[in-house]
Amino acid sequence: MKHYDYVEWLLYKNKLMPEEKADEMERHLYSCSTCMDIFLSLIDEKEIKAAGEILSEDFTAEAVSRLPKIKAVKPMAIQKKKAFNYQLGYYAAVASVTIILTLGGFYTSLVDTVPKLSVSVHITKEYPNIIADFSEGIVNGTSNLLSGIENNDINNRRKNNER
């Protein structure tokens, strides 16, 4: 983007530039804050008074009244509270689904199915797969633990029923 210097803006302000160049500089002002700052620094007290004589006293009030009504923005505290409530509801829903799946035995069947899947996978190369062996050990250990808990629970129920 080509910027204009102080002298060029001074010539523009005093209407000493060719009309085509002045139009180009005016379009540039809309997109360049650096040049806008230079141009605004050229405005002096005499020009501000002249503009004040042209504008009516109620210019600002009239301009503001013509603006479309804008919906008020909610304060950040209310927005943060709503975001917190949304997150809390989300976590409660996720926890509820997890509890339901746990009670329904979904995770137990998943733990039983994973070792069967790992056995059915055919390895084409003879490299030892340390990660799969490790994860298989974890899955088998978890499966044994859950089976032990279930067996213990069944045994306790039988003892309670016999009494």
Buried (B, 14 or more C-beta within 10 A) or exposed (E): EEEBEEEBBBBBBEEEBEEEEBEBBEEBBEEBEEBBEBBEEEEEEEEEEEEEEEEEEEEEEEEEEEEEEEEEEEEEEEEEEEEEEEEEEEEEEEEEEEEEEEEEEEBBEEBBEBBEEBEEEEEEEEEEEEEEEEBBEEBBEBBEEBEEEEEEEEEEEEEEEEE
